[in-house]
Amino acid sequence: MRVGVDIGGTFTDLVVLTPQGGLEIRKVLSTPDEPMAAVFGAVDALPQPVSSLMLGTTIATNALLERRGARVVLVTTAGFEDVLWLRRQDRASLYDLSRDHAAPLVARDLVVGTDERMGPGGTVIALRDEEVQRVVSAVRERRPEAIAVALLFAHRHDGHERTLAAALRSAFPAVPVAASHEVLPLVREYERFSTTTAEAYLRPLVAGHLTAATGAGRTRGIEDFRVLTSGGGSLAADAASRSAAALALSGPAGGVVGARMLGVAVGRCDLLTLDMGGTSADVSLVQGGEARREGASIVGGIPLALPAVLIETVSAGGGSVAWIDDAGTLKVGPRSAGSRPGPACFGRGGTEPTVTDACLALGWLDREWALADDVRLDPSAAAVALRPLASRIGLEVTGVASGIVEVASAVMARALKRVSVARGVDPRRLALVPFGGAGPLFGCALAEALGIRTVIVPPHPGVLSALGVMAAPERVELVASTSTSVPDRATLQAHFTELAQKADRVLPGGVATRYADCRFAGQGYEITVPLTQGDPDSLEAGFRAAHRARFGHDGAGGAMEIVGVRIVIERAVAPPSWTGRSGVGRPTPAGRRVTIRGSTIDAQVWPLGELPARLKISGPAVLAGPDATALIEPGWRGVVDASGAVVMERG
């Protein structure tokens, strides 16, 4: 059996692909102190042994957010010791002078400058043997748990960096050493230094976690253990241990992979995705059947210039706590009740009002459904938690509950606009895919806020991220820096030759796609463009079209230059099939009173996951499933697709 796992802040989701091709769903409470305990507890309860386990993990994300990484010593070119503090000389917030940037991951007294210098053309100051020994001694005095080496112009001339890295690895065999020419051989020293430092900071923690997890897996007969990366592909656990910074968005990326698969199944290739879990909501964009990827991301205030699926995260999960600020304004998040104690309605000791408590008070959720393990919802506990907030505002419990979901919706709507409108994409031309434990409850409201007419609810919305983790291809992305104007065909192909040879060694038998990082001469940012036909003219045409879509102009004849080349190599795994119904049988809906946008009305309650194909459902309706619940608001109509998804259209 094959298992895909998504570890969230509140729930851990598992999707099991049986040898017969069927899907089984498991949803258990997360164990924050030991994330894999929940995973292996669920695996041990399965009726058959597991051969492959694909993991989406938040271990790197949480380490950056909570600053729980290693003690890093950074070795860099003398005179550039302050790069991580100088940053880009911009403010953390343009209009808020009280805001500060997040502190770097290395302390200033743990930075060692070395007397060497590379320039664009090569060596400017040679690295002497005695200087290498001095650096080794200086590093030893600082008692490193991890070492980062990032020298000026190492992305183009890596000789000095290789020498220092080799000497440090020899002197400190038990300490991981991350060198920037291995982690990110691209131009821009700040982003390169920051990413390399993050890799060193995370590597001991991630490697220890994955080593323990794979060891525990082998005792259970699990030999194939893979981890999802921020780019939406998987790496073997040992390779992932050496690419710790590439796991910073591992968990959210799985949901985007799953949403893309669903879009293909229902014939929609342009999507906005919303993954609303217990702690946060993650939104992303799929265009032309491919997840939108960015060359850089910021996690916990730390820039990571590694390939990653576009993710915008906001604090609007089911466990996000509602509160009133000093100005009397109702707020939601960023603090979350998590899984311990969880929302008040979980009955696990929580007393603060959360989004889940509000949804239960509005009648959207059913107390009869077990969310995970033995957790059942308690409406009276939700009402008790909401009542003090309602009294402060002067509303009834349902009134403040409506306010909480409206505030949460506004937070998520702004995030959806940032990944679409802010990138020149009209959301009205897209379909919205809401998933996660709470996402389908907000699909109609968010679609109306953005002018979207189609909402697609997956057949298993609560575990779509785990399904995406299971189906993610093996994926490796290799990059190299260059600096050239538009070359002829032969020169352009030569830029990719060394990368292509390395790609064949890293992932033999994979399908390779070539890209170039292009910009107009003098620009400070690039756009990554696929090299579809292999000739410079088509590359330039593709770049100008992409630039026009993103920024509204195509450079008015300005000269294009290439500053980096990339090869992405993928090897697909057998995807699970969507488990829809053939259209035989029709369940009988129940009824329930629900409150939607301040009005209390009667709604039909249908069993999501047991709906026959082609069944039509008009709102208001609740689709209650074993892993999530969806809401069809008045004015919307749903049709069950052959895949089992419910495609909702606004009337």
C-alpha positions in Angstrom: 0.0 0.0 0.0 1.1 3.6 -0.7 0.4 6.4 1.8 0.4 10.1 1.4 0.7 12.2 4.5 0.0 15.9 5.2 1.0 17.0 8.7 -0.9 20.1 9.7 -1.0 22.2 12.9 -4.3 20.7 14.0 -4.9 17.5 12.0 -2.7 15.0 10.3 -4.2 13.6 7.1 -3.5 10.3 5.5 -4.6 8.9 2.1 -4.0 5.2 1.6 -3.9 3.7 -1.9 -4.7 0.1 -1.5 -3.2 -2.6 -3.8 -6.7 -2.9 -5.4 -6.6 0.8 -6.4 -9.0 2.1 -3.8 -8.6 5.1 -1.5 -8.9 5.0 2.2 -9.0 8.2 4.3 -7.5 8.7 7.8 -7.7 11.9 9.8 -6.1 12.1 13.2 -5.1 14.8 15.7 -1.6 16.1 15.2 1.1 15.6 17.8 3.1 18.8 17.7 5.9 17.6 20.0 6.5 14.6 17.9 4.9 15.0 14.4 5.6 11.4 13.2 3.9 9.9 16.3 0.5 10.7 14.8 1.6 9.3 11.4 2.9 6.0 12.6 0.0 5.6 15.0 -2.4 5.7 12.0 -0.1 3.5 9.9 0.0 0.9 12.6 -3.8 0.8 12.6 -4.0 -0.1 8.9 -5.0 -3.6 8.0 -2.1 -4.2 5.6 1.6 -3.3 5.7 2.7 -0.1 3.9 5.4 -0.2 1.2 5.7 3.5 0.3 5.2 6.7 2.4 5.2 10.2 0.9 5.4 12.9 3.5 4.4 16.6 3.4 6.1 18.1 6.4 6.1 21.4 8.3 9.3 20.6 10.2 11.4 23.2 8.3 8.6 25.8 8.2 8.1 25.6 12.0 11.8 25.8 12.7 12.0 29.0 10.8 8.9 30.5 12.4 9.9 29.4 15.9 13.7 29.9 15.5 14.6 26.4 16.5 17.4 25.7 14.1 21.2 25.1 14.6 23.9 27.5 15.8 25.3 28.6 12.5 28.7 30.1 11.7 28.8 32.0 8.4 32.1 32.3 6.5 32.1 35.0 3.9 34.4 37.4 2.0 36.0 40.0 4.2 34.1 43.2 4.0 30.8 41.5 3.3 30.1 40.3 6.9 27.1 42.6 7.2 25.2 41.6 4.0 22.4 39.7 6.0 21.8 42.8 8.1 22.0 45.4 5.3 19.5 43.4 3.2 18.0 45.4 0.3 18.0 48.7 2.3 14.2 48.7 2.3 11.7 48.9 5.1 9.8 46.0 6.6 6.6 48.1 6.1 6.6 51.2 4.0 4.2 53.2 6.2 4.8 51.5 9.6 8.0 52.9 11.1 7.7 50.7 14.1 8.0 47.5 12.1 11.4 45.8 11.9 12.8 43.1 9.6 13.1 39.6 11.1 16.6 39.0 12.5 19.0 36.9 10.4 19.4 33.3 11.4 23.1 33.8 12.4 24.4 36.0 15.2 26.7 38.8 14.1 29.6 37.5 16.2 29.3 34.2 14.5 30.3 35.6 11.1 33.9 35.0 9.9 35.4 37.2 7.2 38.1 35.6 5.0 40.8 37.4 3.1 39.9 36.4 -0.5 38.1 38.0 -3.4 36.5 36.8 -6.6 35.3 39.3 -9.2 33.3 38.9 -12.4 36.4 37.8 -14.3 37.9 35.6 -11.7 40.5 35.9 -8.9 41.1 39.3 -7.4 42.7 38.3 -4.1 43.9 34.7 -3.9 42.9 32.5 -1.1 46.2 31.4 0.7 46.7 28.1 2.6 47.4 29.9 5.8 44.2 31.9 5.5 42.2 28.7 5.1 43.8 27.4 8.4 43.0 30.7 10.1 39.3 30.4 9.0 39.1 26.9 10.3 40.5 28.0 13.7 38.1 31.0 13.9 35.2 28.7 13.1 36.3 26.2 15.8 36.4 28.9 18.4 32.7 29.7 17.7 31.5 26.1 18.4 29.3 25.6 15.3 26.4 23.2 15.0 26.3 24.0 11.3 28.5 26.0 8.9 27.5 28.2 5.9 30.0 29.3 3.3 28.9 32.1 1.0 31.6 34.1 -0.8 31.3 36.9 -3.3 30.9 35.8 -6.9 30.9 32.1 -5.9 27.9 31.6 -8.2 30.3 32.2 -11.2 33.7 31.3 -9.8 33.4 28.7 -7.0 37.1 27.7 -6.6 37.7 29.5 -3.3 34.4 28.4 -1.9 35.1 24.8 -2.8 38.5 25.0 -1.0 37.1 26.4 2.2 34.1 24.0 2.2 36.5 21.0 1.8 38.8 22.2 4.6 35.8 22.8 7.0 34.3 19.4 6.2 37.6 17.7 6.9 38.0 19.7 10.2 34.4 19.2 11.3 33.2 15.8 9.9 30.2 15.7 12.2 29.0 19.3 11.4 27.0 19.9 8.2 28.6 22.5 5.8 26.4 24.3 3.3 28.2 26.1 0.4 26.3 28.6 -1.7 27.6 27.3 -5.0 25.9 24.0 -4.1 22.7 25.5 -2.6 22.0 28.4 -5.0 24.5 29.2 -7.7 22.7 32.3 -8.8 23.5 36.1 -8.9 22.5 38.4 -5.9 24.6 37.9 -2.8 21.9 38.8 -0.3 19.5 36.2 -1.4 22.3 33.7 -1.9 23.8 34.3 1.5 20.3 34.2 3.2 19.3 30.9 1.5 22.7 29.2 2.2 22.5 30.3 5.9 18.9 28.9 6.1 20.1 25.6 4.6 22.8 25.3 7.3 20.4 26.4 10.0 17.8 23.8 9.1 19.9 20.8 8.0 20.7 19.3 11.4 17.1 19.4 12.5 15.6 18.2 9.3 18.3 15.4 8.8 17.7 14.2 12.4 13.9 14.2 11.9 14.0 12.3 8.6 16.6 9.9 9.8 14.5 9.0 12.8 11.4 8.8 10.6 12.9 6.5 8.0 14.3 4.3 10.7 10.9 4.0 12.3 9.5 3.3 8.9 11.9 0.5 8.1 10.9 -1.3 11.3 7.4 -1.3 9.8 8.6 -2.5 6.3 8.5 1.0 4.7 11.4 1.1 2.3 10.3 3.9 0.0 10.2 7.1 2.0 9.9 10.3 0.1 9.4 14.0 1.1 7.5 16.7 -0.8 9.5 19.9 -1.6 8.4 23.5 -1.9 8.5 23.1 -5.6 5.7 20.4 -5.6 7.9 17.4 -6.4 9.3 14.7 -4.1 12.8 13.8 -3.0 14.1 10.6 -1.4 14.5 11.2 2.3 18.3 11.1 2.2 18.3 13.7 -0.6 15.8 15.8 1.3 18.0 15.8 4.4 20.6 17.6 2.3 18.1 20.1 0.9 16.5 21.2 4.1 15.6 24.8 2.9 13.8 23.3 0.0 11.2 21.9 2.4 10.1 25.2 3.8 6.7 25.1 2.0 6.4 21.3 1.8 3.0 21.0 3.4 1.1 23.7 1.4 2.6 22.6 -1.9 0.8 19.2 -1.7 -2.6 20.9 -1.8 -1.7 22.8 -5.0 -0.6 19.5 -6.6 -3.9 17.9 -5.6 -5.9 20.8 -6.8 -4.2 20.7 -10.2 -5.0 17.0 -10.5 -8.6 17.7 -9.7 -8.7 20.5 -12.3 -7.5 18.1 -14.9 -10.2 15.6 -13.9 -13.0 18.1 -14.3 -11.6 19.8 -17.4 -10.5 23.1 -15.7 -6.9 24.2 -16.1 -7.0 27.7 -14.6 -7.6 27.7 -10.9 -7.3 29.6 -7.7 -6.8 27.2 -4.8 -7.7 27.7 -1.1 -6.4 25.3 1.5 -8.0 26.3 4.8 -6.9 24.1 7.6 -6.9 24.4 11.4 -4.1 26.9 11.8 -3.9 28.9 8.6 -5.2 29.3 5.0 -2.9 28.9 2.0 -3.8 30.2 -1.4 -2.2 29.6 -4.8 -2.6 29.8 -8.6 -2.8 27.2 -11.3 -2.5 28.3 -14.9 -2.7 26.1 -18.0 -2.8 23.0 -15.9 0.5 23.9 -14.1 1.0 25.2 -10.6 2.4 28.7 -10.6 6.0 28.7 -9.3 8.1 31.6 -8.0 11.9 31.8 -7.8 11.8 33.1 -4.2 9.7 33.0 -1.1 9.8 34.5 2.4 9.2 32.2 5.3 9.4 33.5 8.8 10.9 36.7 7.4 13.8 34.9 5.8 14.2 35.1 2.0 14.7 31.8 0.3 15.6 32.1 -3.3 14.7 28.5 -4.1 12.0 27.2 -6.6 8.7 27.0 -4.8 5.0 26.7 -5.7 3.4 30.2 -5.2 1.9 30.2 -1.7 0.3 33.1 0.1 -0.4 32.2 3.8 -2.8 34.0 6.1 -3.9 33.3 9.6 -7.5 32.3 8.9 -7.7 28.7 9.8 -10.5 26.9 11.6 -8.6 27.2 14.9 -7.8 30.9 14.5 -8.9 32.8 17.6 -11.4 35.7 17.3 -10.8 38.7 19.5 -11.4 42.5 19.8 -8.6 45.0 19.6 -8.2 48.2 21.6 -10.2 50.1 19.0 -13.2 47.7 19.4 -12.6 46.0 16.0 -13.3 42.3 15.6 -10.2 40.4 14.5 -9.4 36.8 13.6 -5.9 35.4 14.2 -3.0 35.2 13.9 -3.1 33.2 17.1 -4.5 29.7 16.7 -5.9 27.2 19.2 -4.1 24.4 17.3 -4.9 20.8 18.2 -4.1 21.3 21.9 -6.5 22.5 23.3 -8.1 23.2 20.0 -11.4 25.1 19.4 -13.8 25.2 22.4 -16.3 22.9 20.5 -13.6 20.1 20.4 -14.2 19.5 24.1 -10.4 19.3 24.8 -10.1 22.2 27.2 -10.3 25.1 24.8 -12.2 28.2 25.9 -11.5 30.9 23.3 -13.8 31.5 20.3 -12.5 30.3 17.0 -13.7 30.2 13.4 -14.8 26.5 13.9 -16.9 27.5 16.9 -18.5 30.2 14.7 -19.3 27.8 11.9 -20.8 25.3 14.3 -23.0 28.1 15.9 -24.2 29.0 12.4 -25.4 25.4 11.8 -22.8 24.8 9.1 -21.2 21.8 10.9 -22.8 18.7 12.2 -22.2 17.5 15.8 -22.7 13.9 14.7 -19.6 13.8 12.5 -16.3 12.8 14.2 -13.7 15.1 12.9 -10.7 13.0 13.8 -10.0 10.2 16.3 -12.9 10.6 18.8 -13.4 14.4 18.4 -17.0 15.3 18.1 -18.3 18.9 18.0 -20.1 20.4 21.1 -22.5 23.2 20.1 -23.0 24.3 23.7 -19.2 24.7 24.3 -19.0 26.8 21.1 -21.9 29.0 22.4 -20.2 29.5 25.8 -16.9 30.6 24.1 -18.7 33.0 21.7 -21.0 34.6 24.3 -18.4 36.9 26.0 -17.4 38.2 22.6 -21.0 38.7 21.6 -21.7 40.6 24.8 -18.8 43.0 24.2 -20.1 43.8 20.7 -23.8 43.8 21.7 -24.9 41.0 19.4 -26.4 37.6 19.7 -24.2 34.5 19.5 -25.2 33.9 15.8 -24.5 37.6 15.1 -20.9 37.5 16.4 -20.4 34.1 14.6 -21.5 35.7 11.3 -19.0 38.5 12.0 -16.2 36.1 12.6 -16.7 34.2 9.4 -17.0 37.5 7.5 -13.7 38.8 8.9 -12.0 35.5 8.0 -13.5 35.6 4.5 -12.1 39.1 4.0 -8.6 38.0 5.1 -8.7 35.1 2.6 -10.2 37.2 -0.2 -7.2 39.7 0.1 -4.8 36.8 -0.1 -6.5 35.4 -3.3 -6.3 38.8 -4.9 -2.5 39.0 -4.1 -1.9 35.8 -6.0 -4.1 36.7 -8.9 -4.9 40.4 -9.4 -1.5 41.5 -8.2 0.1 39.3 -10.8 -2.0 40.5 -13.7 -4.4 37.6 -13.6 -8.2 38.2 -13.7 -9.8 36.0 -11.1 -13.1 36.1 -12.9 -11.6 33.8 -15.5 -10.6 31.2 -13.0 -12.4 28.5 -11.0 -12.0 28.4 -7.2 -11.0 25.1 -5.6 -11.5 25.3 -1.8 -10.3 22.4 0.3 -8.9 21.5 3.7 -11.1 20.9 6.7 -12.8 24.3 6.5 -12.2 25.7 3.0 -15.4 24.4 1.3 -17.5 26.2 3.8 -16.2 29.5 2.4 -16.1 28.8 -1.3 -19.2 30.5 -2.4 -18.6 33.7 -0.3 -15.0 34.0 -1.6 -16.1 33.4 -5.2 -18.6 36.2 -5.0 -16.1 38.5 -3.4 -13.8 38.0 -6.4 -16.4 37.8 -9.2 -15.7 34.0 -9.7 -18.6 32.0 -11.1 -17.4 28.5 -10.6 -16.4 26.7 -7.4 -15.1 23.1 -7.5 -15.3 21.0 -4.2 -13.2 17.9 -4.3 -14.7 14.5 -3.4 -12.3 14.4 -0.4 -11.6 18.0 0.3 -10.3 17.5 3.8 -7.4 15.3 2.7 -6.6 16.8 -0.8 -3.2 17.9 0.4 -2.3 14.3 1.4 -3.6 13.1 -2.0 -1.4 15.6 -3.7 1.6 14.5 -1.7 1.0 10.9 -2.8 0.7 11.9 -6.4 3.6 14.4 -6.6 6.2 13.4 -9.2 9.9 12.9 -8.3 11.3 16.3 -9.2 14.7 18.0 -9.2 15.5 21.5 -10.4 19.1 22.5 -11.3 20.2 26.1 -11.9 23.2 27.9 -13.1 24.1 31.5 -13.4 25.0 33.2 -16.7 25.0 36.7 -18.1 24.5 37.1 -21.8 22.4 39.0 -24.3 20.2 36.9 -26.6 22.7 34.4 -28.1 22.5 32.2 -31.2 20.9 28.8 -31.0 24.2 26.9 -30.5 25.4 29.2 -27.7 22.0 29.0 -26.0 22.1 25.2 -26.1 25.6 25.2 -24.7 24.4 27.0 -21.6 22.3 23.9 -20.8 24.8 21.2 -21.7 26.4 20.8 -18.2 23.1 21.1 -16.4 21.6 18.4 -18.7 24.4 16.0 -18.0 24.1 16.5 -14.2 20.3 16.1 -14.5 20.7 12.7 -16.1 22.9 11.6 -13.2 20.6 12.9 -10.5 17.3 11.5 -11.9 17.9 9.1 -14.8 14.9 8.4 -17.0 13.1 11.6 -16.1 11.5 14.1 -18.4 13.6 17.4 -18.6 12.2 20.9 -19.3 14.5 23.8 -19.9 13.9 27.4 -18.7 15.8 30.7 -18.8 15.7 33.6 -16.3 15.2 36.6 -18.5 15.0 40.4 -18.0 15.5 43.6 -19.9 19.0 45.1 -19.6 19.2 47.2 -16.4 16.2 45.5 -14.6 16.6 44.2 -11.1 14.2 41.3 -11.5 13.7 38.4 -13.9 10.9 36.3 -15.4 11.5 32.5 -15.8 10.4 31.5 -19.3 10.3 27.9 -20.7 12.5 27.2 -23.7 9.9 25.4 -25.7 11.4 25.5 -29.2 15.1 25.8 -28.4 15.7 29.0 -30.4 16.5 32.5 -29.2 13.6 34.1 -31.1 10.9 32.0 -29.5 12.5 32.5 -26.1 12.4 36.3 -26.5 8.9 36.2 -27.8 7.8 34.2 -24.8 9.6 36.5 -22.4 8.0 39.6 -23.8 4.5 38.0 -23.7 5.1 37.0 -20.1 6.4 40.5 -19.2 3.3 42.1 -20.8 0.9 39.8 -18.9 2.7 40.5 -15.6 3.6 44.2 -15.9 1.5 45.6 -18.7 4.2 46.3 -21.2 6.8 44.3 -23.3 9.8 46.6 -23.0 9.2 48.8 -26.0 11.9 47.1 -28.0 14.4 47.0 -25.0 17.3 44.5 -25.2 16.7 41.2 -23.4 19.4 39.4 -21.4 19.6 36.0 -19.8 20.9 35.8 -16.2 20.2 32.2 -15.4 19.4 28.8 -16.8 17.4 26.0 -15.3 16.5 22.4 -16.0 13.6 20.7 -14.3 13.5 17.0 -14.5 10.5 15.0 -13.4 9.6 11.3 -13.1 5.9 10.7 -12.7 4.4 8.2 -10.2 1.3 6.3 -10.8 -1.5 8.7 -9.8 -4.5 7.5 -7.8 -7.8 7.6 -9.6 -10.7 9.8 -8.5 -13.4 7.7 -6.8 -16.7 9.0 -8.2 -20.1 7.3 -8.3 -21.6 6.0 -11.5 -25.0 7.6 -10.9 -26.7 4.5 -9.4 -28.9 5.4 -6.4 -29.8 8.7 -4.8 -29.3 9.5 -1.1 -32.2 11.2 0.7 -31.1 14.6 2.1 -31.8 15.6 5.7 -32.7 19.1 6.7 -31.1 21.7 9.1 -31.5 25.3 10.0 -28.5 27.3 9.1 -27.6 31.0 9.3 -26.0 32.5 6.1 -25.1 36.2 6.0 -27.4 37.0 8.9 -30.4 35.1 7.6 -31.6 31.9 9.3 -33.0 29.5 6.6 -33.7 25.8 6.0 -31.0 23.9 4.1 -30.8 20.4 2.8 -27.9 18.2 4.1 -26.4 15.8 1.6 -23.7 13.2 2.3 -20.6 14.4 0.5 -18.7 11.3 -0.8 -21.9 9.4 -1.4 -23.3 11.5 -4.2 -24.1 9.9 -7.5 -22.7 11.5 -10.7 -24.9 14.1 -12.4 -26.9 14.8 -9.3 -28.0 18.5 -9.1 -28.2 20.3 -5.8 -29.5 23.9 -5.3 -28.4 26.1 -2.4 -28.9 26.5 0.4 -27.3 23.1 1.1 -24.7 21.5 3.3 -22.5 18.7 1.9 -21.3 16.8 5.0 -18.4 14.5 4.5 -16.2 12.3 6.7 -13.2 14.7 6.3 -14.7 18.1 5.5 -18.0 20.0 5.0 -19.0 22.2 2.1 -21.7 24.9 2.0 -23.7 25.7 -1.1 -25.1 29.2 -0.5 -28.5 30.5 -1.9 -28.2 31.4 -5.6 -25.6 28.7 -6.3 -26.3 25.3 -8.0 -24.0 22.2 -7.8 -23.6 19.3 -10.1 -21.8 16.1 -9.1 -19.0 15.4 -11.6 -18.0 11.8 -12.6 -14.9 12.3 -10.5 -17.0 12.8 -7.4 -16.3 16.5 -7.3 -19.2 18.9 -6.9 -19.0 21.7 -9.5 -20.9 24.7 -8.3 -22.1 27.6 -10.5 -23.5 30.9 -9.5 -27.1 31.4 -10.9 
